[in-house]
Amino acid sequence: MQIETYAPVHLDAVIRLSLRAWTPVFDSIQKVMDLDVYREFYPDWRVSQQKAVEGVCAAEDTNVWIAIDAGTTVGFVAVKLDSDSSMGEIYMVAVDPDFQGRGIGTALIEFALDRMKDAGMSVAMVETGADPGHAPARHTYEKAGFGLLPIARYFKKL
């Protein structure tokens, strides 16, 4: 497995693997969130997530790298840097489900952290859900040394 700089030619593969990777996440979110609120946020999560990935991959303020295994794009990580606060954010990360559990997510996170350090960042941040579908992500972040800041965020359909 190698990590390379993202190029637009990789977009379709990144979208495909992301939607596959995030299917159990959105299934989990739907189960733990009020259904009316969920439907407001995600009338069609696949459409909104595809647009989100496209936006992140095209954003000038975001660095994106892909993981390649045997010529196949199997994961990606997107990083935003804020020089004013010296904080780097792992903004989006996904690994194709067929390749999960092989250390690719950890390698992408470590790679991103190294790029943050090289850019002069002194703090790294990543945000994820507390639902069961995000458990693998939380495990990866904790394994990489991230500490949890407990935050409560509530929603209500009006």
Biotite code that builds the C-alpha atoms (Angstrom):
import biotite.structure as struc

atoms = struc.array([
    struc.Atom([0.000, 0.000, 0.000], chain_id="A", res_id=1, res_name="MET", atom_name="CA", element="C"),
    struc.Atom([1.231, 3.476, -0.835], chain_id="A", res_id=2, res_name="GLN", atom_name="CA", element="C"),
    struc.Atom([-0.129, 6.953, -0.185], chain_id="A", res_id=3, res_name="ILE", atom_name="CA", element="C"),
    struc.Atom([-0.195, 9.450, -3.048], chain_id="A", res_id=4, res_name="GLU", atom_name="CA", element="C"),
    struc.Atom([-1.450, 12.963, -3.655], chain_id="A", res_id=5, res_name="THR", atom_name="CA", element="C"),
    struc.Atom([-5.043, 13.032, -4.880], chain_id="A", res_id=6, res_name="TYR", atom_name="CA", element="C"),
    struc.Atom([-5.699, 14.002, -8.498], chain_id="A", res_id=7, res_name="ALA", atom_name="CA", element="C"),
    struc.Atom([-9.101, 14.559, -10.154], chain_id="A", res_id=8, res_name="PRO", atom_name="CA", element="C"),
    struc.Atom([-8.718, 11.269, -12.016], chain_id="A", res_id=9, res_name="VAL", atom_name="CA", element="C"),
    struc.Atom([-9.215, 9.547, -8.613], chain_id="A", res_id=10, res_name="HIS", atom_name="CA", element="C"),
    struc.Atom([-12.560, 11.224, -7.849], chain_id="A", res_id=11, res_name="LEU", atom_name="CA", element="C"),
    struc.Atom([-14.896, 8.430, -8.984], chain_id="A", res_id=12, res_name="ASP", atom_name="CA", element="C"),
    struc.Atom([-12.967, 5.808, -7.018], chain_id="A", res_id=13, res_name="ALA", atom_name="CA", element="C"),
    struc.Atom([-12.894, 8.018, -3.908], chain_id="A", res_id=14, res_name="VAL", atom_name="CA", element="C"),
    struc.Atom([-16.657, 8.588, -4.137], chain_id="A", res_id=15, res_name="ILE", atom_name="CA", element="C"),
    struc.Atom([-17.360, 4.866, -4.601], chain_id="A", res_id=16, res_name="ARG", atom_name="CA", element="C"),
    struc.Atom([-15.217, 3.739, -1.676], chain_id="A", res_id=17, res_name="LEU", atom_name="CA", element="C"),
    struc.Atom([-16.571, 6.530, 0.536], chain_id="A", res_id=18, res_name="SER", atom_name="CA", element="C"),
    struc.Atom([-20.199, 5.625, -0.055], chain_id="A", res_id=19, res_name="LEU", atom_name="CA", element="C"),
    struc.Atom([-19.436, 1.961, 0.602], chain_id="A", res_id=20, res_name="ARG", atom_name="CA", element="C"),
    struc.Atom([-17.485, 2.826, 3.753], chain_id="A", res_id=21, res_name="ALA", atom_name="CA", element="C"),
    struc.Atom([-20.163, 5.158, 5.103], chain_id="A", res_id=22, res_name="TRP", atom_name="CA", element="C"),
    struc.Atom([-23.199, 2.910, 4.489], chain_id="A", res_id=23, res_name="THR", atom_name="CA", element="C"),
    struc.Atom([-23.001, 1.306, 7.966], chain_id="A", res_id=24, res_name="PRO", atom_name="CA", element="C"),
    struc.Atom([-22.353, 4.730, 9.493], chain_id="A", res_id=25, res_name="VAL", atom_name="CA", element="C"),
    struc.Atom([-25.521, 6.231, 8.059], chain_id="A", res_id=26, res_name="PHE", atom_name="CA", element="C"),
    struc.Atom([-27.501, 3.089, 8.950], chain_id="A", res_id=27, res_name="ASP", atom_name="CA", element="C"),
    struc.Atom([-26.281, 3.559, 12.524], chain_id="A", res_id=28, res_name="SER", atom_name="CA", element="C"),
    struc.Atom([-27.049, 7.283, 12.600], chain_id="A", res_id=29, res_name="ILE", atom_name="CA", element="C"),
    struc.Atom([-30.569, 6.618, 11.371], chain_id="A", res_id=30, res_name="GLN", atom_name="CA", element="C"),
    struc.Atom([-31.130, 4.174, 14.246], chain_id="A", res_id=31, res_name="LYS", atom_name="CA", element="C"),
    struc.Atom([-29.931, 6.554, 16.974], chain_id="A", res_id=32, res_name="VAL", atom_name="CA", element="C"),
    struc.Atom([-31.367, 9.820, 15.662], chain_id="A", res_id=33, res_name="MET", atom_name="CA", element="C"),
    struc.Atom([-34.985, 10.938, 15.637], chain_id="A", res_id=34, res_name="ASP", atom_name="CA", element="C"),
    struc.Atom([-36.253, 9.782, 12.219], chain_id="A", res_id=35, res_name="LEU", atom_name="CA", element="C"),
    struc.Atom([-37.791, 13.150, 11.318], chain_id="A", res_id=36, res_name="ASP", atom_name="CA", element="C"),
    struc.Atom([-34.535, 14.950, 12.122], chain_id="A", res_id=37, res_name="VAL", atom_name="CA", element="C"),
    struc.Atom([-32.552, 12.334, 10.199], chain_id="A", res_id=38, res_name="TYR", atom_name="CA", element="C"),
    struc.Atom([-34.757, 12.814, 7.136], chain_id="A", res_id=39, res_name="ARG", atom_name="CA", element="C"),
    struc.Atom([-34.258, 16.599, 7.331], chain_id="A", res_id=40, res_name="GLU", atom_name="CA", element="C"),
    struc.Atom([-30.490, 16.202, 7.468], chain_id="A", res_id=41, res_name="PHE", atom_name="CA", element="C"),
    struc.Atom([-30.238, 13.336, 5.008], chain_id="A", res_id=42, res_name="TYR", atom_name="CA", element="C"),
    struc.Atom([-33.156, 13.119, 2.562], chain_id="A", res_id=43, res_name="PRO", atom_name="CA", element="C"),
    struc.Atom([-30.730, 11.038, 0.469], chain_id="A", res_id=44, res_name="ASP", atom_name="CA", element="C"),
    struc.Atom([-27.438, 10.654, 2.307], chain_id="A", res_id=45, res_name="TRP", atom_name="CA", element="C"),
    struc.Atom([-25.692, 9.190, -0.729], chain_id="A", res_id=46, res_name="ARG", atom_name="CA", element="C"),
    struc.Atom([-26.363, 12.323, -2.782], chain_id="A", res_id=47, res_name="VAL", atom_name="CA", element="C"),
    struc.Atom([-25.295, 14.678, 0.006], chain_id="A", res_id=48, res_name="SER", atom_name="CA", element="C"),
    struc.Atom([-22.157, 12.658, 0.804], chain_id="A", res_id=49, res_name="GLN", atom_name="CA", element="C"),
    struc.Atom([-21.161, 12.465, -2.841], chain_id="A", res_id=50, res_name="GLN", atom_name="CA", element="C"),
    struc.Atom([-21.447, 16.253, -3.051], chain_id="A", res_id=51, res_name="LYS", atom_name="CA", element="C"),
    struc.Atom([-19.461, 16.595, 0.179], chain_id="A", res_id=52, res_name="ALA", atom_name="CA", element="C"),
    struc.Atom([-16.650, 14.391, -1.150], chain_id="A", res_id=53, res_name="VAL", atom_name="CA", element="C"),
    struc.Atom([-16.618, 16.244, -4.469], chain_id="A", res_id=54, res_name="GLU", atom_name="CA", element="C"),
    struc.Atom([-16.422, 19.552, -2.618], chain_id="A", res_id=55, res_name="GLY", atom_name="CA", element="C"),
    struc.Atom([-13.611, 18.432, -0.339], chain_id="A", res_id=56, res_name="VAL", atom_name="CA", element="C"),
    struc.Atom([-11.592, 17.003, -3.201], chain_id="A", res_id=57, res_name="CYS", atom_name="CA", element="C"),
    struc.Atom([-11.956, 20.245, -5.178], chain_id="A", res_id=58, res_name="ALA", atom_name="CA", element="C"),
    struc.Atom([-11.420, 22.671, -2.272], chain_id="A", res_id=59, res_name="ALA", atom_name="CA", element="C"),
    struc.Atom([-8.314, 24.794, -2.562], chain_id="A", res_id=60, res_name="GLU", atom_name="CA", element="C"),
    struc.Atom([-7.928, 24.950, 1.223], chain_id="A", res_id=61, res_name="ASP", atom_name="CA", element="C"),
    struc.Atom([-7.863, 21.165, 1.612], chain_id="A", res_id=62, res_name="THR", atom_name="CA", element="C"),
    struc.Atom([-5.058, 18.659, 1.088], chain_id="A", res_id=63, res_name="ASN", atom_name="CA", element="C"),
    struc.Atom([-6.193, 15.224, -0.050], chain_id="A", res_id=64, res_name="VAL", atom_name="CA", element="C"),
    struc.Atom([-4.222, 11.996, -0.303], chain_id="A", res_id=65, res_name="TRP", atom_name="CA", element="C"),
    struc.Atom([-5.272, 8.541, -1.444], chain_id="A", res_id=66, res_name="ILE", atom_name="CA", element="C"),
    struc.Atom([-4.197, 5.070, -0.435], chain_id="A", res_id=67, res_name="ALA", atom_name="CA", element="C"),
    struc.Atom([-3.418, 2.746, -3.351], chain_id="A", res_id=68, res_name="ILE", atom_name="CA", element="C"),
    struc.Atom([-3.158, -1.026, -3.004], chain_id="A", res_id=69, res_name="ASP", atom_name="CA", element="C"),
    struc.Atom([-2.327, -3.168, -6.032], chain_id="A", res_id=70, res_name="ALA", atom_name="CA", element="C"),
    struc.Atom([-3.354, -0.326, -8.348], chain_id="A", res_id=71, res_name="GLY", atom_name="CA", element="C"),
    struc.Atom([-6.719, 0.208, -6.642], chain_id="A", res_id=72, res_name="THR", atom_name="CA", element="C"),
    struc.Atom([-7.749, 3.303, -4.695], chain_id="A", res_id=73, res_name="THR", atom_name="CA", element="C"),
    struc.Atom([-8.687, 1.878, -1.291], chain_id="A", res_id=74, res_name="VAL", atom_name="CA", element="C"),
    struc.Atom([-8.853, 4.933, 0.961], chain_id="A", res_id=75, res_name="GLY", atom_name="CA", element="C"),
    struc.Atom([-8.417, 8.662, 1.280], chain_id="A", res_id=76, res_name="PHE", atom_name="CA", element="C"),
    struc.Atom([-7.839, 11.391, 3.827], chain_id="A", res_id=77, res_name="VAL", atom_name="CA", element="C"),
    struc.Atom([-8.573, 15.109, 3.563], chain_id="A", res_id=78, res_name="ALA", atom_name="CA", element="C"),
    struc.Atom([-6.818, 17.665, 5.774], chain_id="A", res_id=79, res_name="VAL", atom_name="CA", element="C"),
    struc.Atom([-7.463, 21.339, 6.439], chain_id="A", res_id=80, res_name="LYS", atom_name="CA", element="C"),
    struc.Atom([-4.791, 23.533, 7.984], chain_id="A", res_id=81, res_name="LEU", atom_name="CA", element="C"),
    struc.Atom([-5.432, 26.694, 9.999], chain_id="A", res_id=82, res_name="ASP", atom_name="CA", element="C"),
    struc.Atom([-2.197, 28.618, 10.360], chain_id="A", res_id=83, res_name="SER", atom_name="CA", element="C"),
    struc.Atom([-3.822, 31.208, 12.656], chain_id="A", res_id=84, res_name="ASP", atom_name="CA", element="C"),
    struc.Atom([-4.598, 28.589, 15.301], chain_id="A", res_id=85, res_name="SER", atom_name="CA", element="C"),
    struc.Atom([-1.776, 26.190, 14.282], chain_id="A", res_id=86, res_name="SER", atom_name="CA", element="C"),
    struc.Atom([-4.386, 23.439, 14.101], chain_id="A", res_id=87, res_name="MET", atom_name="CA", element="C"),
    struc.Atom([-4.729, 20.786, 11.446], chain_id="A", res_id=88, res_name="GLY", atom_name="CA", element="C"),
    struc.Atom([-8.027, 18.999, 11.004], chain_id="A", res_id=89, res_name="GLU", atom_name="CA", element="C"),
    struc.Atom([-8.550, 15.573, 9.570], chain_id="A", res_id=90, res_name="ILE", atom_name="CA", element="C"),
    struc.Atom([-11.685, 16.661, 7.792], chain_id="A", res_id=91, res_name="TYR", atom_name="CA", element="C"),
    struc.Atom([-12.680, 13.454, 6.029], chain_id="A", res_id=92, res_name="MET", atom_name="CA", element="C"),
    struc.Atom([-11.294, 9.932, 5.907], chain_id="A", res_id=93, res_name="VAL", atom_name="CA", element="C"),
    struc.Atom([-12.580, 6.640, 4.540], chain_id="A", res_id=94, res_name="ALA", atom_name="CA", element="C"),
    struc.Atom([-11.305, 3.165, 3.725], chain_id="A", res_id=95, res_name="VAL", atom_name="CA", element="C"),
    struc.Atom([-13.077, 0.778, 1.363], chain_id="A", res_id=96, res_name="ASP", atom_name="CA", element="C"),
    struc.Atom([-14.843, -1.899, 3.472], chain_id="A", res_id=97, res_name="PRO", atom_name="CA", element="C"),
    struc.Atom([-13.053, -4.680, 1.561], chain_id="A", res_id=98, res_name="ASP", atom_name="CA", element="C"),
    struc.Atom([-9.740, -3.264, 2.821], chain_id="A", res_id=99, res_name="PHE", atom_name="CA", element="C"),
    struc.Atom([-10.668, -2.267, 6.372], chain_id="A", res_id=100, res_name="GLN", atom_name="CA", element="C"),
    struc.Atom([-8.841, -3.871, 9.266], chain_id="A", res_id=101, res_name="GLY", atom_name="CA", element="C"),
    struc.Atom([-5.502, -3.860, 7.419], chain_id="A", res_id=102, res_name="ARG", atom_name="CA", element="C"),
    struc.Atom([-4.054, -0.691, 8.938], chain_id="A", res_id=103, res_name="GLY", atom_name="CA", element="C"),
    struc.Atom([-4.855, 1.540, 5.965], chain_id="A", res_id=104, res_name="ILE", atom_name="CA", element="C"),
    struc.Atom([-6.884, 3.990, 8.046], chain_id="A", res_id=105, res_name="GLY", atom_name="CA", element="C"),
    struc.Atom([-4.096, 4.183, 10.610], chain_id="A", res_id=106, res_name="THR", atom_name="CA", element="C"),
    struc.Atom([-1.516, 4.729, 7.864], chain_id="A", res_id=107, res_name="ALA", atom_name="CA", element="C"),
    struc.Atom([-3.622, 7.528, 6.348], chain_id="A", res_id=108, res_name="LEU", atom_name="CA", element="C"),
    struc.Atom([-4.041, 9.184, 9.763], chain_id="A", res_id=109, res_name="ILE", atom_name="CA", element="C"),
    struc.Atom([-0.309, 8.955, 10.562], chain_id="A", res_id=110, res_name="GLU", atom_name="CA", element="C"),
    struc.Atom([0.536, 10.296, 7.104], chain_id="A", res_id=111, res_name="PHE", atom_name="CA", element="C"),
    struc.Atom([-1.851, 13.223, 7.624], chain_id="A", res_id=112, res_name="ALA", atom_name="CA", element="C"),
    struc.Atom([-0.379, 13.946, 11.068], chain_id="A", res_id=113, res_name="LEU", atom_name="CA", element="C"),
    struc.Atom([3.120, 14.011, 9.611], chain_id="A", res_id=114, res_name="ASP", atom_name="CA", element="C"),
    struc.Atom([2.003, 16.475, 6.910], chain_id="A", res_id=115, res_name="ARG", atom_name="CA", element="C"),
    struc.Atom([0.432, 18.653, 9.614], chain_id="A", res_id=116, res_name="MET", atom_name="CA", element="C"),
    struc.Atom([3.693, 18.701, 11.571], chain_id="A", res_id=117, res_name="LYS", atom_name="CA", element="C"),
    struc.Atom([5.629, 19.526, 8.408], chain_id="A", res_id=118, res_name="ASP", atom_name="CA", element="C"),
    struc.Atom([3.243, 22.465, 7.829], chain_id="A", res_id=119, res_name="ALA", atom_name="CA", element="C"),
    struc.Atom([3.946, 23.833, 11.318], chain_id="A", res_id=120, res_name="GLY", atom_name="CA", element="C"),
    struc.Atom([0.715, 22.773, 13.015], chain_id="A", res_id=121, res_name="MET", atom_name="CA", element="C"),
    struc.Atom([0.937, 22.155, 16.763], chain_id="A", res_id=122, res_name="SER", atom_name="CA", element="C"),
    struc.Atom([-2.485, 20.536, 17.320], chain_id="A", res_id=123, res_name="VAL", atom_name="CA", element="C"),
    struc.Atom([-4.470, 17.994, 15.327], chain_id="A", res_id=124, res_name="ALA", atom_name="CA", element="C"),
    struc.Atom([-8.229, 17.567, 15.501], chain_id="A", res_id=125, res_name="MET", atom_name="CA", element="C"),
    struc.Atom([-10.683, 15.044, 14.123], chain_id="A", res_id=126, res_name="VAL", atom_name="CA", element="C"),
    struc.Atom([-14.418, 14.840, 14.688], chain_id="A", res_id=127, res_name="GLU", atom_name="CA", element="C"),
    struc.Atom([-16.607, 11.739, 14.511], chain_id="A", res_id=128, res_name="THR", atom_name="CA", element="C"),
    struc.Atom([-19.861, 10.317, 15.786], chain_id="A", res_id=129, res_name="GLY", atom_name="CA", element="C"),
    struc.Atom([-20.505, 8.521, 19.068], chain_id="A", res_id=130, res_name="ALA", atom_name="CA", element="C"),
    struc.Atom([-22.967, 6.065, 17.475], chain_id="A", res_id=131, res_name="ASP", atom_name="CA", element="C"),
    struc.Atom([-22.060, 2.384, 16.989], chain_id="A", res_id=132, res_name="PRO", atom_name="CA", element="C"),
    struc.Atom([-21.372, 2.886, 13.269], chain_id="A", res_id=133, res_name="GLY", atom_name="CA", element="C"),
    struc.Atom([-18.481, 5.212, 14.072], chain_id="A", res_id=134, res_name="HIS", atom_name="CA", element="C"),
    struc.Atom([-16.835, 2.801, 16.548], chain_id="A", res_id=135, res_name="ALA", atom_name="CA", element="C"),
    struc.Atom([-14.100, 1.721, 14.082], chain_id="A", res_id=136, res_name="PRO", atom_name="CA", element="C"),
    struc.Atom([-13.235, 5.376, 13.404], chain_id="A", res_id=137, res_name="ALA", atom_name="CA", element="C"),
    struc.Atom([-13.052, 6.170, 17.123], chain_id="A", res_id=138, res_name="ARG", atom_name="CA", element="C"),
    struc.Atom([-10.791, 3.160, 17.636], chain_id="A", res_id=139, res_name="HIS", atom_name="CA", element="C"),
    struc.Atom([-8.459, 4.334, 14.861], chain_id="A", res_id=140, res_name="THR", atom_name="CA", element="C"),
    struc.Atom([-8.274, 7.880, 16.255], chain_id="A", res_id=141, res_name="TYR", atom_name="CA", element="C"),
    struc.Atom([-7.660, 6.690, 19.814], chain_id="A", res_id=142, res_name="GLU", atom_name="CA", element="C"),
    struc.Atom([-4.983, 4.289, 18.564], chain_id="A", res_id=143, res_name="LYS", atom_name="CA", element="C"),
    struc.Atom([-3.300, 7.281, 16.880], chain_id="A", res_id=144, res_name="ALA", atom_name="CA", element="C"),
    struc.Atom([-3.248, 9.123, 20.229], chain_id="A", res_id=145, res_name="GLY", atom_name="CA", element="C"),
    struc.Atom([-6.225, 11.448, 19.899], chain_id="A", res_id=146, res_name="PHE", atom_name="CA", element="C"),
    struc.Atom([-7.997, 12.321, 23.147], chain_id="A", res_id=147, res_name="GLY", atom_name="CA", element="C"),
    struc.Atom([-11.760, 12.727, 23.382], chain_id="A", res_id=148, res_name="LEU", atom_name="CA", element="C"),
    struc.Atom([-13.442, 16.018, 24.253], chain_id="A", res_id=149, res_name="LEU", atom_name="CA", element="C"),
    struc.Atom([-16.973, 15.058, 25.342], chain_id="A", res_id=150, res_name="PRO", atom_name="CA", element="C"),
    struc.Atom([-19.522, 17.277, 23.604], chain_id="A", res_id=151, res_name="ILE", atom_name="CA", element="C"),
    struc.Atom([-23.283, 17.014, 23.736], chain_id="A", res_id=152, res_name="ALA", atom_name="CA", element="C"),
    struc.Atom([-25.150, 18.164, 20.623], chain_id="A", res_id=153, res_name="ARG", atom_name="CA", element="C"),
    struc.Atom([-28.940, 17.930, 20.598], chain_id="A", res_id=154, res_name="TYR", atom_name="CA", element="C"),
    struc.Atom([-31.404, 18.168, 17.697], chain_id="A", res_id=155, res_name="PHE", atom_name="CA", element="C"),
    struc.Atom([-35.151, 18.633, 17.489], chain_id="A", res_id=156, res_name="LYS", atom_name="CA", element="C"),
    struc.Atom([-37.385, 18.703, 14.411], chain_id="A", res_id=157, res_name="LYS", atom_name="CA", element="C"),
    struc.Atom([-39.437, 21.898, 14.288], chain_id="A", res_id=158, res_name="LEU", atom_name="CA", element="C"),
])
